[in-house]
Amino acid sequence: MKFITPLIHGRLIKRYKRFLADIELPGGEVITVHCPNTGTMLSCSTPGSAVALSVSDNPKRKYPHTLEMVKENSIWIGVNTTRTNGLVADAILGGEVTEFAKVDSIKREVKTSDHTRLDLQLFSATEEIYVEVKNCSLAENGCAMFPDAVTTRGTKHLNELIRLKNDGKQSCIFFLVQRMDADRFAPASHIDSIYAKTLKEAATRGVMVLAYQADVNPETIIIKHSLPLHI
């Protein structure tokens, strides 16, 4: 994905109230921006870090700027989780996710039960696959990890993928690691042991588990390759 409109650079002052962040622009002006990330942003929200922002042309938005990425230890990290599904869908349609056969079409936000929706449903000549996508921005000691906060919703999605697999359908959990300073992926069991246990159960039951790494910079976000799993 290429950013058509150049991103604006600044410096993170603080992130607060979950969806807001104060940013200092190069000229010294301080603005409040929208932060579309429901996690804690552990390891990518240090005050003083360089950031890159997009600007919406929607006049109804209270905060027109959106926090797209944060730079930590010379590495850009993608934190705008509203882009994650599109990035993964484009990579799948482009044949860049080699674990899938050629995908002809993708349906978004698929209702699979009364109280559950999954992100993607893939259609090919030979199969249909349900896919739940998670953005991974946390890394410690070279290991990308998810989640960065306790997520009962994430565990619910894993259980739904297990249910679908038990019903004879293909299902997959896909972690998009939006930072290049990791060489493997593992569940963050020290943060959410239930999620980690459920992910291991999902893998044991035949749910496909994938982690792909993206090269993030203020010009482009490009999904590069898969990462080894340590589940």
mmCIF file of the C-alpha atoms, coordinates in Angstrom:
data_MODEL
# 
_entry.id   MODEL 
# 
loop_
_atom_site.group_PDB 
_atom_site.id 
_atom_site.type_symbol 
_atom_site.label_atom_id 
_atom_site.label_alt_id 
_atom_site.label_comp_id 
_atom_site.label_asym_id 
_atom_site.label_entity_id 
_atom_site.label_seq_id 
_atom_site.pdbx_PDB_ins_code 
_atom_site.Cartn_x 
_atom_site.Cartn_y 
_atom_site.Cartn_z 
_atom_site.occupancy 
_atom_site.B_iso_or_equiv 
_atom_site.pdbx_formal_charge 
_atom_site.auth_seq_id 
_atom_site.auth_comp_id 
_atom_site.auth_asym_id 
_atom_site.auth_atom_id 
_atom_site.pdbx_PDB_model_num 
ATOM 1   C CA . MET A 1 1   ? 0.000   0.000   0.000  1.00 0.00 ? 1   MET A CA 1 
ATOM 2   C CA . LYS A 1 2   ? 1.293   3.433   -0.949 1.00 0.00 ? 2   LYS A CA 1 
ATOM 3   C CA . PHE A 1 3   ? 0.199   6.614   0.785  1.00 0.00 ? 3   PHE A CA 1 
ATOM 4   C CA . ILE A 1 4   ? -1.115  8.815   -2.012 1.00 0.00 ? 4   ILE A CA 1 
ATOM 5   C CA . THR A 1 5   ? -1.040  11.948  0.162  1.00 0.00 ? 5   THR A CA 1 
ATOM 6   C CA . PRO A 1 6   ? 2.247   12.431  2.028  1.00 0.00 ? 6   PRO A CA 1 
ATOM 7   C CA . LEU A 1 7   ? 2.041   11.827  5.753  1.00 0.00 ? 7   LEU A CA 1 
ATOM 8   C CA . ILE A 1 8   ? 2.712   14.616  8.234  1.00 0.00 ? 8   ILE A CA 1 
ATOM 9   C CA . HIS A 1 9   ? 5.542   14.145  10.701 1.00 0.00 ? 9   HIS A CA 1 
ATOM 10  C CA . GLY A 1 10  ? 5.550   15.064  14.360 1.00 0.00 ? 10  GLY A CA 1 
ATOM 11  C CA . ARG A 1 11  ? 6.528   14.032  17.865 1.00 0.00 ? 11  ARG A CA 1 
ATOM 12  C CA . LEU A 1 12  ? 4.361   12.106  20.318 1.00 0.00 ? 12  LEU A CA 1 
ATOM 13  C CA . ILE A 1 13  ? 3.619   13.975  23.520 1.00 0.00 ? 13  ILE A CA 1 
ATOM 14  C CA . LYS A 1 14  ? 1.203   11.465  25.002 1.00 0.00 ? 14  LYS A CA 1 
ATOM 15  C CA . ARG A 1 15  ? -1.535  8.993   24.152 1.00 0.00 ? 15  ARG A CA 1 
ATOM 16  C CA . TYR A 1 16  ? -4.620  9.095   26.358 1.00 0.00 ? 16  TYR A CA 1 
ATOM 17  C CA . LYS A 1 17  ? -8.336  8.277   26.633 1.00 0.00 ? 17  LYS A CA 1 
ATOM 18  C CA . ARG A 1 18  ? -7.597  5.254   24.431 1.00 0.00 ? 18  ARG A CA 1 
ATOM 19  C CA . PHE A 1 19  ? -8.376  6.943   21.101 1.00 0.00 ? 19  PHE A CA 1 
ATOM 20  C CA . LEU A 1 20  ? -6.567  10.293  21.424 1.00 0.00 ? 20  LEU A CA 1 
ATOM 21  C CA . ALA A 1 21  ? -2.953  11.444  21.231 1.00 0.00 ? 21  ALA A CA 1 
ATOM 22  C CA . ASP A 1 22  ? -1.293  14.850  21.505 1.00 0.00 ? 22  ASP A CA 1 
ATOM 23  C CA . ILE A 1 23  ? 1.326   15.507  18.838 1.00 0.00 ? 23  ILE A CA 1 
ATOM 24  C CA . GLU A 1 24  ? 3.840   18.312  18.465 1.00 0.00 ? 24  GLU A CA 1 
ATOM 25  C CA . LEU A 1 25  ? 4.335   19.350  14.843 1.00 0.00 ? 25  LEU A CA 1 
ATOM 26  C CA . PRO A 1 26  ? 7.730   20.500  13.504 1.00 0.00 ? 26  PRO A CA 1 
ATOM 27  C CA . GLY A 1 27  ? 6.770   24.178  13.909 1.00 0.00 ? 27  GLY A CA 1 
ATOM 28  C CA . GLY A 1 28  ? 5.925   23.703  17.587 1.00 0.00 ? 28  GLY A CA 1 
ATOM 29  C CA . GLU A 1 29  ? 2.121   23.572  17.251 1.00 0.00 ? 29  GLU A CA 1 
ATOM 30  C CA . VAL A 1 30  ? 0.461   20.918  19.424 1.00 0.00 ? 30  VAL A CA 1 
ATOM 31  C CA . ILE A 1 31  ? -2.574  19.113  17.984 1.00 0.00 ? 31  ILE A CA 1 
ATOM 32  C CA . THR A 1 32  ? -4.859  16.326  19.180 1.00 0.00 ? 32  THR A CA 1 
ATOM 33  C CA . VAL A 1 33  ? -5.202  13.411  16.767 1.00 0.00 ? 33  VAL A CA 1 
ATOM 34  C CA . HIS A 1 34  ? -7.345  10.289  16.480 1.00 0.00 ? 34  HIS A CA 1 
ATOM 35  C CA . CYS A 1 35  ? -5.565  7.080   17.528 1.00 0.00 ? 35  CYS A CA 1 
ATOM 36  C CA . PRO A 1 36  ? -7.404  4.117   15.931 1.00 0.00 ? 36  PRO A CA 1 
ATOM 37  C CA . ASN A 1 37  ? -5.927  1.411   18.129 1.00 0.00 ? 37  ASN A CA 1 
ATOM 38  C CA . THR A 1 38  ? -7.814  -0.397  20.893 1.00 0.00 ? 38  THR A CA 1 
ATOM 39  C CA . GLY A 1 39  ? -4.710  -1.937  22.469 1.00 0.00 ? 39  GLY A CA 1 
ATOM 40  C CA . THR A 1 40  ? -2.254  -0.507  24.947 1.00 0.00 ? 40  THR A CA 1 
ATOM 41  C CA . MET A 1 41  ? 0.335   0.143   22.210 1.00 0.00 ? 41  MET A CA 1 
ATOM 42  C CA . LEU A 1 42  ? 2.911   -1.349  24.538 1.00 0.00 ? 42  LEU A CA 1 
ATOM 43  C CA . SER A 1 43  ? 6.421   -0.796  23.120 1.00 0.00 ? 43  SER A CA 1 
ATOM 44  C CA . CYS A 1 44  ? 5.221   1.792   20.581 1.00 0.00 ? 44  CYS A CA 1 
ATOM 45  C CA . SER A 1 45  ? 3.880   4.769   22.514 1.00 0.00 ? 45  SER A CA 1 
ATOM 46  C CA . THR A 1 46  ? 6.928   6.275   24.200 1.00 0.00 ? 46  THR A CA 1 
ATOM 47  C CA . PRO A 1 47  ? 6.601   10.059  24.660 1.00 0.00 ? 47  PRO A CA 1 
ATOM 48  C CA . GLY A 1 48  ? 9.029   11.864  22.364 1.00 0.00 ? 48  GLY A CA 1 
ATOM 49  C CA . SER A 1 49  ? 8.860   9.240   19.623 1.00 0.00 ? 49  SER A CA 1 
ATOM 50  C CA . ALA A 1 50  ? 8.604   10.339  16.010 1.00 0.00 ? 50  ALA A CA 1 
ATOM 51  C CA . VAL A 1 51  ? 5.175   9.783   14.469 1.00 0.00 ? 51  VAL A CA 1 
ATOM 52  C CA . ALA A 1 52  ? 3.522   10.023  11.048 1.00 0.00 ? 52  ALA A CA 1 
ATOM 53  C CA . LEU A 1 53  ? -0.048  11.247  10.567 1.00 0.00 ? 53  LEU A CA 1 
ATOM 54  C CA . SER A 1 54  ? -2.611  11.157  7.789  1.00 0.00 ? 54  SER A CA 1 
ATOM 55  C CA . VAL A 1 55  ? -5.229  13.887  7.315  1.00 0.00 ? 55  VAL A CA 1 
ATOM 56  C CA . SER A 1 56  ? -8.890  13.262  6.525  1.00 0.00 ? 56  SER A CA 1 
ATOM 57  C CA . ASP A 1 57  ? -10.836 15.542  4.188  1.00 0.00 ? 57  ASP A CA 1 
ATOM 58  C CA . ASN A 1 58  ? -14.072 14.759  6.056  1.00 0.00 ? 58  ASN A CA 1 
ATOM 59  C CA . PRO A 1 59  ? -15.241 18.130  7.447  1.00 0.00 ? 59  PRO A CA 1 
ATOM 60  C CA . LYS A 1 60  ? -17.391 16.389  10.101 1.00 0.00 ? 60  LYS A CA 1 
ATOM 61  C CA . ARG A 1 61  ? -14.423 14.877  11.895 1.00 0.00 ? 61  ARG A CA 1 
ATOM 62  C CA . LYS A 1 62  ? -13.579 16.540  15.193 1.00 0.00 ? 62  LYS A CA 1 
ATOM 63  C CA . TYR A 1 63  ? -9.949  15.421  14.878 1.00 0.00 ? 63  TYR A CA 1 
ATOM 64  C CA . PRO A 1 64  ? -8.957  15.342  11.194 1.00 0.00 ? 64  PRO A CA 1 
ATOM 65  C CA . HIS A 1 65  ? -5.500  13.839  11.800 1.00 0.00 ? 65  HIS A CA 1 
ATOM 66  C CA . THR A 1 66  ? -4.992  10.081  12.309 1.00 0.00 ? 66  THR A CA 1 
ATOM 67  C CA . LEU A 1 67  ? -1.986  8.446   13.944 1.00 0.00 ? 67  LEU A CA 1 
ATOM 68  C CA . GLU A 1 68  ? -0.626  6.006   11.347 1.00 0.00 ? 68  GLU A CA 1 
ATOM 69  C CA . MET A 1 69  ? 2.751   4.946   12.717 1.00 0.00 ? 69  MET A CA 1 
ATOM 70  C CA . VAL A 1 70  ? 5.223   5.464   15.530 1.00 0.00 ? 70  VAL A CA 1 
ATOM 71  C CA . LYS A 1 71  ? 9.014   5.210   15.355 1.00 0.00 ? 71  LYS A CA 1 
ATOM 72  C CA . GLU A 1 72  ? 10.713  3.293   18.160 1.00 0.00 ? 72  GLU A CA 1 
ATOM 73  C CA . ASN A 1 73  ? 14.423  2.426   18.153 1.00 0.00 ? 73  ASN A CA 1 
ATOM 74  C CA . SER A 1 74  ? 14.735  3.510   14.492 1.00 0.00 ? 74  SER A CA 1 
ATOM 75  C CA . ILE A 1 75  ? 11.856  1.203   13.465 1.00 0.00 ? 75  ILE A CA 1 
ATOM 76  C CA . TRP A 1 76  ? 8.532   2.433   12.100 1.00 0.00 ? 76  TRP A CA 1 
ATOM 77  C CA . ILE A 1 77  ? 5.553   0.553   13.601 1.00 0.00 ? 77  ILE A CA 1 
ATOM 78  C CA . GLY A 1 78  ? 2.089   0.584   12.028 1.00 0.00 ? 78  GLY A CA 1 
ATOM 79  C CA . VAL A 1 79  ? -0.571  1.301   14.667 1.00 0.00 ? 79  VAL A CA 1 
ATOM 80  C CA . ASN A 1 80  ? -3.637  2.195   12.566 1.00 0.00 ? 80  ASN A CA 1 
ATOM 81  C CA . THR A 1 81  ? -5.634  -0.993  12.975 1.00 0.00 ? 81  THR A CA 1 
ATOM 82  C CA . THR A 1 82  ? -8.343  0.192   10.555 1.00 0.00 ? 82  THR A CA 1 
ATOM 83  C CA . ARG A 1 83  ? -5.903  -0.473  7.702  1.00 0.00 ? 83  ARG A CA 1 
ATOM 84  C CA . THR A 1 84  ? -4.977  -4.019  8.718  1.00 0.00 ? 84  THR A CA 1 
ATOM 85  C CA . ASN A 1 85  ? -7.792  -5.941  7.036  1.00 0.00 ? 85  ASN A CA 1 
ATOM 86  C CA . GLY A 1 86  ? -7.299  -4.122  3.748  1.00 0.00 ? 86  GLY A CA 1 
ATOM 87  C CA . LEU A 1 87  ? -3.558  -4.736  3.775  1.00 0.00 ? 87  LEU A CA 1 
ATOM 88  C CA . VAL A 1 88  ? -4.066  -8.450  4.353  1.00 0.00 ? 88  VAL A CA 1 
ATOM 89  C CA . ALA A 1 89  ? -6.884  -8.749  1.799  1.00 0.00 ? 89  ALA A CA 1 
ATOM 90  C CA . ASP A 1 90  ? -4.770  -7.036  -0.877 1.00 0.00 ? 90  ASP A CA 1 
ATOM 91  C CA . ALA A 1 91  ? -1.813  -9.320  -0.131 1.00 0.00 ? 91  ALA A CA 1 
ATOM 92  C CA . ILE A 1 92  ? -4.019  -12.412 -0.367 1.00 0.00 ? 92  ILE A CA 1 
ATOM 93  C CA . LEU A 1 93  ? -5.600  -11.325 -3.657 1.00 0.00 ? 93  LEU A CA 1 
ATOM 94  C CA . GLY A 1 94  ? -2.131  -10.512 -4.976 1.00 0.00 ? 94  GLY A CA 1 
ATOM 95  C CA . GLY A 1 95  ? -0.935  -14.047 -4.271 1.00 0.00 ? 95  GLY A CA 1 
ATOM 96  C CA . GLU A 1 96  ? 1.596   -12.894 -1.682 1.00 0.00 ? 96  GLU A CA 1 
ATOM 97  C CA . VAL A 1 97  ? 0.271   -15.208 1.033  1.00 0.00 ? 97  VAL A CA 1 
ATOM 98  C CA . THR A 1 98  ? 1.594   -18.494 -0.278 1.00 0.00 ? 98  THR A CA 1 
ATOM 99  C CA . GLU A 1 99  ? -0.352  -20.696 2.145  1.00 0.00 ? 99  GLU A CA 1 
ATOM 100 C CA . PHE A 1 100 ? -3.566  -19.965 0.243  1.00 0.00 ? 100 PHE A CA 1 
ATOM 101 C CA . ALA A 1 101 ? -4.481  -21.191 -3.200 1.00 0.00 ? 101 ALA A CA 1 
ATOM 102 C CA . LYS A 1 102 ? -5.408  -18.555 -5.775 1.00 0.00 ? 102 LYS A CA 1 
ATOM 103 C CA . VAL A 1 103 ? -8.205  -16.509 -4.215 1.00 0.00 ? 103 VAL A CA 1 
ATOM 104 C CA . ASP A 1 104 ? -10.830 -15.220 -6.622 1.00 0.00 ? 104 ASP A CA 1 
ATOM 105 C CA . SER A 1 105 ? -12.767 -12.967 -4.264 1.00 0.00 ? 105 SER A CA 1 
ATOM 106 C CA . ILE A 1 106 ? -13.020 -11.852 -0.647 1.00 0.00 ? 106 ILE A CA 1 
ATOM 107 C CA . LYS A 1 107 ? -16.059 -10.977 1.455  1.00 0.00 ? 107 LYS A CA 1 
ATOM 108 C CA . ARG A 1 108 ? -15.552 -8.615  4.399  1.00 0.00 ? 108 ARG A CA 1 
ATOM 109 C CA . GLU A 1 109 ? -17.149 -8.627  7.863  1.00 0.00 ? 109 GLU A CA 1 
ATOM 110 C CA . VAL A 1 110 ? -18.786 -12.038 7.608  1.00 0.00 ? 110 VAL A CA 1 
ATOM 111 C CA . LYS A 1 111 ? -21.439 -13.009 10.153 1.00 0.00 ? 111 LYS A CA 1 
ATOM 112 C CA . THR A 1 112 ? -20.736 -16.576 11.228 1.00 0.00 ? 112 THR A CA 1 
ATOM 113 C CA . SER A 1 113 ? -23.078 -16.832 14.223 1.00 0.00 ? 113 SER A CA 1 
ATOM 114 C CA . ASP A 1 114 ? -25.650 -14.738 16.065 1.00 0.00 ? 114 ASP A CA 1 
ATOM 115 C CA . HIS A 1 115 ? -23.027 -12.779 17.980 1.00 0.00 ? 115 HIS A CA 1 
ATOM 116 C CA . THR A 1 116 ? -19.847 -13.143 15.932 1.00 0.00 ? 116 THR A CA 1 
ATOM 117 C CA . ARG A 1 117 ? -18.414 -11.632 12.779 1.00 0.00 ? 117 ARG A CA 1 
ATOM 118 C CA . LEU A 1 118 ? -15.055 -12.550 11.273 1.00 0.00 ? 118 LEU A CA 1 
ATOM 119 C CA . ASP A 1 119 ? -12.961 -10.248 9.135  1.00 0.00 ? 119 ASP A CA 1 
ATOM 120 C CA . LEU A 1 120 ? -12.653 -12.107 5.827  1.00 0.00 ? 120 LEU A CA 1 
ATOM 121 C CA . GLN A 1 121 ? -14.115 -15.004 3.862  1.00 0.00 ? 121 GLN A CA 1 
ATOM 122 C CA . LEU A 1 122 ? -11.915 -16.177 0.992  1.00 0.00 ? 122 LEU A CA 1 
ATOM 123 C CA . PHE A 1 123 ? -13.345 -17.811 -2.115 1.00 0.00 ? 123 PHE A CA 1 
ATOM 124 C CA . SER A 1 124 ? -11.314 -19.848 -4.596 1.00 0.00 ? 124 SER A CA 1 
ATOM 125 C CA . ALA A 1 125 ? -12.121 -22.532 -7.147 1.00 0.00 ? 125 ALA A CA 1 
ATOM 126 C CA . THR A 1 126 ? -11.474 -25.266 -4.595 1.00 0.00 ? 126 THR A CA 1 
ATOM 127 C CA . GLU A 1 127 ? -12.278 -23.906 -1.130 1.00 0.00 ? 127 GLU A CA 1 
ATOM 128 C CA . GLU A 1 128 ? -13.706 -21.263 1.173  1.00 0.00 ? 128 GLU A CA 1 
ATOM 129 C CA . ILE A 1 129 ? -11.712 -20.042 4.181  1.00 0.00 ? 129 ILE A CA 1 
ATOM 130 C CA . TYR A 1 130 ? -12.793 -17.889 7.107  1.00 0.00 ? 130 TYR A CA 1 
ATOM 131 C CA . VAL A 1 131 ? -10.033 -15.555 8.301  1.00 0.00 ? 131 VAL A CA 1 
ATOM 132 C CA . GLU A 1 132 ? -9.752  -13.394 11.397 1.00 0.00 ? 132 GLU A CA 1 
ATOM 133 C CA . VAL A 1 133 ? -7.043  -10.715 11.149 1.00 0.00 ? 133 VAL A CA 1 
ATOM 134 C CA . LYS A 1 134 ? -5.139  -9.190  14.053 1.00 0.00 ? 134 LYS A CA 1 
ATOM 135 C CA . ASN A 1 135 ? -2.695  -6.288  13.950 1.00 0.00 ? 135 ASN A CA 1 
ATOM 136 C CA . CYS A 1 136 ? 0.497   -6.977  15.894 1.00 0.00 ? 136 CYS A CA 1 
ATOM 137 C CA . SER A 1 137 ? 2.512   -3.955  17.020 1.00 0.00 ? 137 SER A CA 1 
ATOM 138 C CA . LEU A 1 138 ? 4.189   -5.452  20.096 1.00 0.00 ? 138 LEU A CA 1 
ATOM 139 C CA . ALA A 1 139 ? 7.684   -6.949  20.005 1.00 0.00 ? 139 ALA A CA 1 
ATOM 140 C CA . GLU A 1 140 ? 10.118  -7.862  22.774 1.00 0.00 ? 140 GLU A CA 1 
ATOM 141 C CA . ASN A 1 141 ? 13.638  -9.208  22.287 1.00 0.00 ? 141 ASN A CA 1 
ATOM 142 C CA . GLY A 1 142 ? 13.029  -9.850  18.599 1.00 0.00 ? 142 GLY A CA 1 
ATOM 143 C CA . CYS A 1 143 ? 9.738   -11.687 19.143 1.00 0.00 ? 143 CYS A CA 1 
ATOM 144 C CA . ALA A 1 144 ? 6.492   -10.237 17.795 1.00 0.00 ? 144 ALA A CA 1 
ATOM 145 C CA . MET A 1 145 ? 3.591   -10.916 20.150 1.00 0.00 ? 145 MET A CA 1 
ATOM 146 C CA . PHE A 1 146 ? -0.157  -10.593 20.385 1.00 0.00 ? 146 PHE A CA 1 
ATOM 147 C CA . PRO A 1 147 ? -2.118  -9.336  22.260 1.00 0.00 ? 147 PRO A CA 1 
ATOM 148 C CA . ASP A 1 148 ? -0.742  -6.266  24.038 1.00 0.00 ? 148 ASP A CA 1 
ATOM 149 C CA . ALA A 1 149 ? -3.704  -6.278  26.462 1.00 0.00 ? 149 ALA A CA 1 
ATOM 150 C CA . VAL A 1 150 ? -6.180  -8.869  27.722 1.00 0.00 ? 150 VAL A CA 1 
ATOM 151 C CA . THR A 1 151 ? -8.667  -9.526  24.911 1.00 0.00 ? 151 THR A CA 1 
ATOM 152 C CA . THR A 1 152 ? -11.820 -11.504 25.631 1.00 0.00 ? 152 THR A CA 1 
ATOM 153 C CA . ARG A 1 153 ? -13.034 -10.513 22.153 1.00 0.00 ? 153 ARG A CA 1 
ATOM 154 C CA . GLY A 1 154 ? -9.921  -12.020 20.603 1.00 0.00 ? 154 GLY A CA 1 
ATOM 155 C CA . THR A 1 155 ? -10.440 -15.261 22.505 1.00 0.00 ? 155 THR A CA 1 
ATOM 156 C CA . LYS A 1 156 ? -14.057 -15.307 21.321 1.00 0.00 ? 156 LYS A CA 1 
ATOM 157 C CA . HIS A 1 157 ? -12.823 -15.072 17.714 1.00 0.00 ? 157 HIS A CA 1 
ATOM 158 C CA . LEU A 1 158 ? -10.445 -17.992 18.257 1.00 0.00 ? 158 LEU A CA 1 
ATOM 159 C CA . ASN A 1 159 ? -13.246 -20.120 19.675 1.00 0.00 ? 159 ASN A CA 1 
ATOM 160 C CA . GLU A 1 160 ? -15.383 -19.275 16.652 1.00 0.00 ? 160 GLU A CA 1 
ATOM 161 C CA . LEU A 1 161 ? -12.570 -20.355 14.320 1.00 0.00 ? 161 LEU A CA 1 
ATOM 162 C CA . ILE A 1 162 ? -12.324 -23.617 16.265 1.00 0.00 ? 162 ILE A CA 1 
ATOM 163 C CA . ARG A 1 163 ? -16.090 -24.132 15.971 1.00 0.00 ? 163 ARG A CA 1 
ATOM 164 C CA . LEU A 1 164 ? -15.989 -23.563 12.220 1.00 0.00 ? 164 LEU A CA 1 
ATOM 165 C CA . LYS A 1 165 ? -13.117 -26.013 11.852 1.00 0.00 ? 165 LYS A CA 1 
ATOM 166 C CA . ASN A 1 166 ? -14.979 -28.602 13.900 1.00 0.00 ? 166 ASN A CA 1 
ATOM 167 C CA . ASP A 1 167 ? -17.941 -28.126 11.541 1.00 0.00 ? 167 ASP A CA 1 
ATOM 168 C CA . GLY A 1 168 ? -15.749 -29.039 8.584  1.00 0.00 ? 168 GLY A CA 1 
ATOM 169 C CA . LYS A 1 169 ? -14.969 -25.509 7.382  1.00 0.00 ? 169 LYS A CA 1 
ATOM 170 C CA . GLN A 1 170 ? -11.508 -24.040 6.799  1.00 0.00 ? 170 GLN A CA 1 
ATOM 171 C CA . SER A 1 171 ? -10.487 -21.274 9.197  1.00 0.00 ? 171 SER A CA 1 
ATOM 172 C CA . CYS A 1 172 ? -7.407  -19.159 9.845  1.00 0.00 ? 172 CYS A CA 1 
ATOM 173 C CA . ILE A 1 173 ? -6.084  -16.621 12.334 1.00 0.00 ? 173 ILE A CA 1 
ATOM 174 C CA . PHE A 1 174 ? -3.760  -14.152 10.591 1.00 0.00 ? 174 PHE A CA 1 
ATOM 175 C CA . PHE A 1 175 ? -1.375  -11.902 12.563 1.00 0.00 ? 175 PHE A CA 1 
ATOM 176 C CA . LEU A 1 176 ? 0.008   -8.922  10.641 1.00 0.00 ? 176 LEU A CA 1 
ATOM 177 C CA . VAL A 1 177 ? 3.253   -7.839  12.304 1.00 0.00 ? 177 VAL A CA 1 
ATOM 178 C CA . GLN A 1 178 ? 3.691   -4.173  11.394 1.00 0.00 ? 178 GLN A CA 1 
ATOM 179 C CA . ARG A 1 179 ? 7.330   -3.783  12.409 1.00 0.00 ? 179 ARG A CA 1 
ATOM 180 C CA . MET A 1 180 ? 10.595  -5.157  11.012 1.00 0.00 ? 180 MET A CA 1 
ATOM 181 C CA . ASP A 1 181 ? 12.563  -5.756  14.220 1.00 0.00 ? 181 ASP A CA 1 
ATOM 182 C CA . ALA A 1 182 ? 11.144  -9.238  14.898 1.00 0.00 ? 182 ALA A CA 1 
ATOM 183 C CA . ASP A 1 183 ? 12.196  -12.608 13.527 1.00 0.00 ? 183 ASP A CA 1 
ATOM 184 C CA . ARG A 1 184 ? 9.446   -14.811 15.029 1.00 0.00 ? 184 ARG A CA 1 
ATOM 185 C CA . PHE A 1 185 ? 5.932   -14.678 16.464 1.00 0.00 ? 185 PHE A CA 1 
ATOM 186 C CA . ALA A 1 186 ? 4.475   -15.974 19.727 1.00 0.00 ? 186 ALA A CA 1 
ATOM 187 C CA . PRO A 1 187 ? 1.343   -15.327 21.766 1.00 0.00 ? 187 PRO A CA 1 
ATOM 188 C CA . ALA A 1 188 ? 1.890   -12.899 24.650 1.00 0.00 ? 188 ALA A CA 1 
ATOM 189 C CA . SER A 1 189 ? 1.120   -15.428 27.371 1.00 0.00 ? 189 SER A CA 1 
ATOM 190 C CA . HIS A 1 190 ? 2.470   -13.104 30.070 1.00 0.00 ? 190 HIS A CA 1 
ATOM 191 C CA . ILE A 1 191 ? -0.229  -10.588 29.110 1.00 0.00 ? 191 ILE A CA 1 
ATOM 192 C CA . ASP A 1 192 ? -3.190  -12.874 28.337 1.00 0.00 ? 192 ASP A CA 1 
ATOM 193 C CA . SER A 1 193 ? -2.619  -16.514 29.265 1.00 0.00 ? 193 SER A CA 1 
ATOM 194 C CA . ILE A 1 194 ? -6.160  -17.495 28.231 1.00 0.00 ? 194 ILE A CA 1 
ATOM 195 C CA . TYR A 1 195 ? -5.654  -16.149 24.725 1.00 0.00 ? 195 TYR A CA 1 
ATOM 196 C CA . ALA A 1 196 ? -2.318  -17.959 24.440 1.00 0.00 ? 196 ALA A CA 1 
ATOM 197 C CA . LYS A 1 197 ? -3.870  -21.228 25.621 1.00 0.00 ? 197 LYS A CA 1 
ATOM 198 C CA . THR A 1 198 ? -6.781  -20.864 23.194 1.00 0.00 ? 198 THR A CA 1 
ATOM 199 C CA . LEU A 1 199 ? -4.433  -20.094 20.289 1.00 0.00 ? 199 LEU A CA 1 
ATOM 200 C CA . LYS A 1 200 ? -2.518  -23.289 21.014 1.00 0.00 ? 200 LYS A CA 1 
ATOM 201 C CA . GLU A 1 201 ? -5.790  -25.227 21.124 1.00 0.00 ? 201 GLU A CA 1 
ATOM 202 C CA . ALA A 1 202 ? -6.854  -23.672 17.803 1.00 0.00 ? 202 ALA A CA 1 
ATOM 203 C CA . ALA A 1 203 ? -3.618  -24.759 16.157 1.00 0.00 ? 203 ALA A CA 1 
ATOM 204 C CA . THR A 1 204 ? -4.019  -28.260 17.589 1.00 0.00 ? 204 THR A CA 1 
ATOM 205 C CA . ARG A 1 205 ? -7.587  -28.465 16.245 1.00 0.00 ? 205 ARG A CA 1 
ATOM 206 C CA . GLY A 1 206 ? -6.437  -27.596 12.723 1.00 0.00 ? 206 GLY A CA 1 
ATOM 207 C CA . VAL A 1 207 ? -7.071  -23.856 12.551 1.00 0.00 ? 207 VAL A CA 1 
ATOM 208 C CA . MET A 1 208 ? -4.419  -22.347 10.281 1.00 0.00 ? 208 MET A CA 1 
ATOM 209 C CA . VAL A 1 209 ? -2.176  -19.891 12.163 1.00 0.00 ? 209 VAL A CA 1 
ATOM 210 C CA . LEU A 1 210 ? -0.183  -17.382 10.094 1.00 0.00 ? 210 LEU A CA 1 
ATOM 211 C CA . ALA A 1 211 ? 2.051   -14.466 11.007 1.00 0.00 ? 211 ALA A CA 1 
ATOM 212 C CA . TYR A 1 212 ? 3.270   -12.180 8.227  1.00 0.00 ? 212 TYR A CA 1 
ATOM 213 C CA . GLN A 1 213 ? 5.619   -9.232  8.597  1.00 0.00 ? 213 GLN A CA 1 
ATOM 214 C CA . ALA A 1 214 ? 5.153   -5.835  6.975  1.00 0.00 ? 214 ALA A CA 1 
ATOM 215 C CA . ASP A 1 215 ? 7.798   -3.245  6.143  1.00 0.00 ? 215 ASP A CA 1 
ATOM 216 C CA . VAL A 1 216 ? 6.354   0.026   7.427  1.00 0.00 ? 216 VAL A CA 1 
ATOM 217 C CA . ASN A 1 217 ? 7.530   3.516   6.487  1.00 0.00 ? 217 ASN A CA 1 
ATOM 218 C CA . PRO A 1 218 ? 5.853   6.881   5.845  1.00 0.00 ? 218 PRO A CA 1 
ATOM 219 C CA . GLU A 1 219 ? 5.676   6.175   2.100  1.00 0.00 ? 219 GLU A CA 1 
ATOM 220 C CA . THR A 1 220 ? 4.442   2.578   1.977  1.00 0.00 ? 220 THR A CA 1 
ATOM 221 C CA . ILE A 1 221 ? 3.341   -0.443  3.987  1.00 0.00 ? 221 ILE A CA 1 
ATOM 222 C CA . ILE A 1 222 ? 4.359   -3.653  2.228  1.00 0.00 ? 222 ILE A CA 1 
ATOM 223 C CA . ILE A 1 223 ? 3.721   -7.177  3.501  1.00 0.00 ? 223 ILE A CA 1 
ATOM 224 C CA . LYS A 1 224 ? 7.002   -9.042  3.050  1.00 0.00 ? 224 LYS A CA 1 
ATOM 225 C CA . HIS A 1 225 ? 7.048   -12.624 4.325  1.00 0.00 ? 225 HIS A CA 1 
ATOM 226 C CA . SER A 1 226 ? 5.835   -15.063 6.952  1.00 0.00 ? 226 SER A CA 1 
ATOM 227 C CA . LEU A 1 227 ? 7.454   -15.416 10.375 1.00 0.00 ? 227 LEU A CA 1 
ATOM 228 C CA . PRO A 1 228 ? 8.193   -18.663 12.259 1.00 0.00 ? 228 PRO A CA 1 
ATOM 229 C CA . LEU A 1 229 ? 5.603   -19.462 14.919 1.00 0.00 ? 229 LEU A CA 1 
ATOM 230 C CA . HIS A 1 230 ? 6.376   -20.310 18.539 1.00 0.00 ? 230 HIS A CA 1 
ATOM 231 C CA . ILE A 1 231 ? 2.977   -21.310 19.873 1.00 0.00 ? 231 ILE A CA 1 
# 
